[in-house]
Amino acid sequence: MTVTVLLVPGLRGASPGHWQELLADEELPGLIIQHLPTDRGIDKAARIADLDRAVCAAAGPVLVVGHSAGTLVAMHWAATTASATAMLLLNVPTLGEELPPAYPRRAELRDCGWLPIPTGPLEAPVIVGVSSDDPLGPPDVVHRLAAGWGARTVDLGAVGHGNPAAGFGPWPATTKLIRHTAAKVATRTRLLPGIA
């Protein structure tokens, strides 16, 4: 069974060397890869609407793969829908402190509805990929958020924020995790944190 993988980008805008955009150009057997728009800025409502339309338009099972602020889009969407769509969230930013200067300030994010981050349990099966050295998502805070969501966690290792600045254009380990998780979604098997 074919699984639609919806890649939900962070706040970076278009970034041709980013692993999500590289993955969107790959042809992976059994997967339809769709990269959601990167031109929405901090318009959370537009990003959630993009995700909702894409999930509703999919012909079969769906795996939402969020990275960075894309994980927050997925969480805000999941908190307002009864969908049981599976999600794989990588490098969750906790927004406990200001982001680097190239990004919006916390007050601006709060004004646009990004904060507070949803903390309650979700209907959807969720796996959260945790970096041991993510400057935007301290592992202890990400683990607490994941527990509140009822999510399983998988250790990504010391991968920083999992972006080109951290050395991740192509990211084969993430492609493998996505394929593994999509295979579980296709067979409606319980999502497992390990990589087969």
Buried (B, 14 or more C-beta within 10 A) or exposed (E): EEBBBBBBBBBBEEBEEBBBBBBBEEEBEEBBBBBBEBEBEBEBEBBBEBBBEBBEEBEEBBBBBBBBBBBBBBBBBBBEBEBEBBBBBBBBBBBEEEBEEEBBEBEEBEEBEBBEBBEEEBEBBBBBBBBEBBBBBBBEBBBEBBBBBEBBBBEBEEBBBBBBEBEBEEBEBBBEBBBBBBBBBBEEEEBEBEEE
